[in-house]
Amino acid sequence: LVAVSGNIGIAGGGANYANLQVGQSFDFEELTLPNRKQTSRKFSMMKQAEEVLRAVDPVIQMIIVTCGNPLTQVPNTNVVAKAFSSVKTLVVIDQYMTDTAALADYVLPTTTAFEEEDFYYSSMYHHYVNYGPKLVDAPGEAQPDLWIWTQLANRLGFGEAFDYTRTQFLEMTLTSLAPAGITLERLMAEHTVELPVESIPWHDRRFKTPSGKYEFTSSLAQDKGDDGLLKFTYPLESKWANPALAEKYPYNLLTIHPMRSNHSQHYHLFAKEPQVKVEVAENIAEQLSLENGDIVRVWNDRGEVTGTISILAKAHPNTINIDEGIWAKFGGSVNNLTANAESDNGLGSVLYDCLVNIEKVS
């Protein structure tokens, strides 16, 4: 609609998709040394568990998890648990005993954002970089991720690639920004600096398509053998695409972002222990004689969760909402129910393509 109305590439047009140029401002190649990589395998987040289970030549024998909690965050939790339990060694680097950490053979305690010096930026909402100084010492034997990886590199025989101080690594990150006057010294003094990126997305109205234009019919899709036309498609799990499944599981599940947490990160900090809240549309409550506070089981062929009913007056009929991110010890992840299929272009998830059933339990 914004393209049809001419609102792309103008101030106030309201058209944006992420803000990838922000992350592209930093010199990550200086840090990651991609030229050193010889062979690799890449799995999508949605299919990682299946790929781990069927990987050969070589078989996956170790998984190291950092900056994540896959047993709560990756779709189809039961398959994820099977995959992460199948490897000989599971290592988790974290500050807390998450669902994934509880499954691990080794848990390496790491520092929080308050216990180490670093840069912070958003790849979505703004184009500023922030400097965060170390504020307090880490408790016990907790160490920064950088220290952990450096120690591992030393033991594997290529420690020279990590033989830099944290200050030197931070300076490397800013190499590409030095011509714009953005240095570590300036960031330390000012704490927040605006990055030299285009403030209006697609201001030149040049797009990363084969034609360079905004395409209502996709030439990229045509190159892949499709006609490239816009299509109306039904969810795979719906009464239109799979009436037999919808007969068994008649309700649509939405796995919404929680109000008081960023994914699964903060539930353990709540003053009151969190519970799984199952928000249902009024018509579901009427059909099944459910009342606020009732304990219910929500299930499908992939798994189940148990929670407390909250009747949501404005919910679309036949819709159930459950926050994503809740740990197993607080009632279980809603990803026990979600599918780990990939979207039609292979780049996204189908988390909202999910049918379930629900019943009251005593």
N, C-alpha and C positions, 0 to 999 in steps of 0.2 A: 504493500500500500504506500509506503513512504517513497518507493521508487516510482510508482505510477504518478504520484502527486508532485514529484520533483523535489522532495525534501531530503535527498541524500546529498551530502557534501556542502551543506549550508549551516550556518550557526543557528541553533535552536531547532534544527530539523528532527532531532530526536532519534536519529539512526546510528546505531553502534552495535558492534558485536565484539565483546571483550575489548581489550586494548593491547593487542599483542606487541605493538611497537614499544611499549614500556619495557617489557622483559628483554626485547631485542636491543635495548640501549646498552646493556652490560656485556662485557667481554668474557662470556662463559667459556669460549674455546681455550682461553688462557688457563682456566681452571680444570676443564674436563679432558683436555688433550685428546680429542676424538681421533686424531691421526694415529694414536697408539693402539687403538682397538683393532684386533685382527679378525676375530669372528664373534658373532653374537646371535641371539634369538630374541625376538620381540613378540610378546603376547599382549593382546588387548586386556584391559582391566576386567571386562565382562567374561572373557574366556580363559583367564589365567589359570583357574583351578583345573579346568578340563585339560588344558595344555600341559600343566605340570604332571597330571596323571598319565597322559599318553606320550610324553616326551621320550624320545629314544635318540641314541647316537649324538651325545651321550644322554643317559638317564639323569634326571635332576636329583642330586643327592643332598644339596644344601639350599636353604632359603634364608636370606637375611632380610629382615623387615625393619625399615626406619621411616619415621614420619608417617605412620599409617597404622590402621587397625583392621586388616582385611577381613577377619572373622566377623566383624560387625558391619563393615562398609561395602564389601563386595557382594553382588547379588548371589542368591542361591546358597545360603550359608552352609547347608549340610554338605554340599559338594566341596565348598571351600575347606571346611574342616577335614574332610576326607583327604584332600590334596595336601594340606599342610601337615597332616599326620603321617603321610606316606613317605616323606623324605627322611633320610637318616639323621639329619641335623637341622633344627630350626633355631635361628638366633633372632631375637627381637631387641632392638635398641629403643628404649622408651623411658619416660619418667614415672609411669604408673603401670599397675598390673592389669592391663586390658585383657579382653578375651583372647587376643592373639598371643600376648605375653604369657598368659596362663598356660597356653599349649606348648610353649617353647622349651627347648632343652637348655638354652642359655638366655638369660635376660641381662643386658648390659645397661645399667642406669646412666642416663645422659642428662645434660643440663637443660634447664628451661630458658626461655628468651630473656629472663631477668638475670641469668647467671653467666652470660657470655656476651661479648661485643659482636654486633652484626649490623647489616643493612636490612631494611624492610621496605617493600613496595607492593603495590596492588596491580595485578595484571588485568583488572576488570574496571575499576571505578574512577581512578584518578591517575595523574602522571607525575607523581612526586616520589622521591626516594627519601627515606628517613634513616637517620643514624641512631642506633640504640646502644648506649654504653653498657658495660657490665655493671650491675647495681649491687649484687650480693654474691658471696661465695656459695658454691654448690654444696649440698650436704653430703656427708659420707664419702663414698668413692665415685660419685657421679662425675662423668667426664664429658666434654663436648664431643659431638659427632666427629669433628675434624681430628681430634686426638685419637679416637677409636680407629678411624680409617688410616691414619698415619701409622699407628702401631701395627695394624694389619699389613700395610704395605711394606714396612720394615721386615716383617717376618716372612713375607712372600718374595723378598729379594728386589723390590723396586722402590725402596724408601726414598731414593733421591728425587723422585717425581713429587714427593710431598714434603721435601726438606725446606719448608718456608715457615716463617712465623705467621700468626693470624693477621698481623698488620700487612705483611707482604701479600697475602692472599687478597685482602680487601683492596689493596692498591691495584693488584692485577685486574680485579673486577671492574675498576674504573678507568682502565687504560683507554678504552674507546671514547670515554667522556672527557678526557683531559683537554682536547681542543675547545670544548665548550666551557672550560673553566671549572669543571666539577672534579674536585680532588678530595682525598680523605681528610686533609686538613680543613678544607672548607666545610665539609659535612660535619666534622666534629665540632666546629665552631657554630654552625647555623642549625644543625640537627635536621632541618627539612629543606630540600632543594628541588626546584622544579626541573624536570628533565626536558631536554631539547627535542620534543616530539611534536608532531602536528596536532594542534588542538581540535581540529575538526576532521573526523574520519572521512576519508575519500574526498578530500577537498578538491582534488584534481579530477574526480570522477573517472579514475582509472582503477579497474578491478583486476584481481588475479584470476581472470578467466582467459581462455584461449583467444577471445575476441577483444579483451580489454574493456568490454562493456558490461553493464549489469544485464544478466541474461535471464529472461523469463522462461526461455527454453534452454536447457543446459547442453552446450556443445561438449562439455566434459563427459556427460552421460552418454551422448551420442558416440563419442570415441570408444566408450566401453560396450557399445552394441545396443544401447537403449535408445528410444526415440527422443528422450530428453524433455518430454512434455510434463507439465504439472499433472498430477494424478490425485484423485481422492482415494485413500486407502483406509480400510478398516483395521483396527487392532487385531493381531492374531488371536488374542484371547478376548473374544466378544461374541455376542449372540448372532452377529452377522457372519463372521468368519468361521466360528466354531460353535454351532448351536448345541452340540452334544456336551461340550465342556461347560457352556453357559447354563445348561440344565442342571449340571452337577454343582457348579459354582456360580451362582446368579448375581454376585455383587462385584462392583469395580473397586479395586483398592488403589488409593493414592498414598504414596510414601513421602510425606511432606517434610520440609526442613523444620527442625524444632525452633521455638522462639528463643530459648535460653542456652543454646549450645551451638557450636560450629561442628556439625556432624557428630562424632562420638566423643569429643574431647573433654567435655566439662561435667558430665553427669555425676561423677564421683564427688564433685565439689558442692553439690546442692545441699543446703541445710537440711531439707527434708528429702529422704530417699526417693528417687524418682520411680514412677510406676508407668507401665504401658497404658496409655489412654487410647481407647478405641472410640473414635468419633463416628457416629452413624447418622445417616439421613433419617428424617422423621418417618418416612414410609417404611423403612426397615424396622424401626422401633415398633411401629404399629403392627406390622405383619407378624413379628416374633414376640410381641408383648414384652419388650425390653424397657427398662427404666434406668434413669441415671444412677450410677453406682453398681449396677449389676456386673457380675464377673462373667466374661464370655471367652469362648475359644474361637479363634479365627484360623482357618486352615485351607489348604489345597494339597495337590499331589506332592509339592516340594517340602512342605513342613507346616508348622503351626506356631502361634503365639497366643498367650493368655493375657487379658487386660481388663480394664474397667470401662464400662460404657459411659459415654457422654453424648447426649443427643444434640446434634448440630442442626439448628433450625434452617439455616440457609444452604445446607449441603444439597448438591444435586441428587435427585432420587436414585436409589440403589448404589450409593457411593459410601465407602468407608475410608476414613483417614486415620493413619497411624504415623506418628513421628518416626523418622529414621534416626539411627545412631544409638539406641538404648542397648546397654551391655546385657549379656546373658544373665548375670546375677541380679539384674533389676527387672527381669521379665523376658528378655530376649530381643534380638534384633528383628525388625520387620523384614529384613532380607532373608529370613527363613522362608518367606512367601514369594519373593520376587524371582523372576526368571533371569538367567545369565545369558540370554540371547543377545546378539548384536543388532543394531538398527539396520534399516535397509541399505544404508551407504557404508556399513561396516565400521563407522566411526563413533557411534554412540550406543547408549544402553536402551533397554525397553522397560525401564523400571515402572512406568505407569501403564504398561500393557499387562495387567495382572487381575485375574478373576479369583475370588475367594468365596467361602461360605462362612457362616457364623452361627453359633448357638450359645445359649445360656448354660453355664455350668454351676453346680452347687458348691 
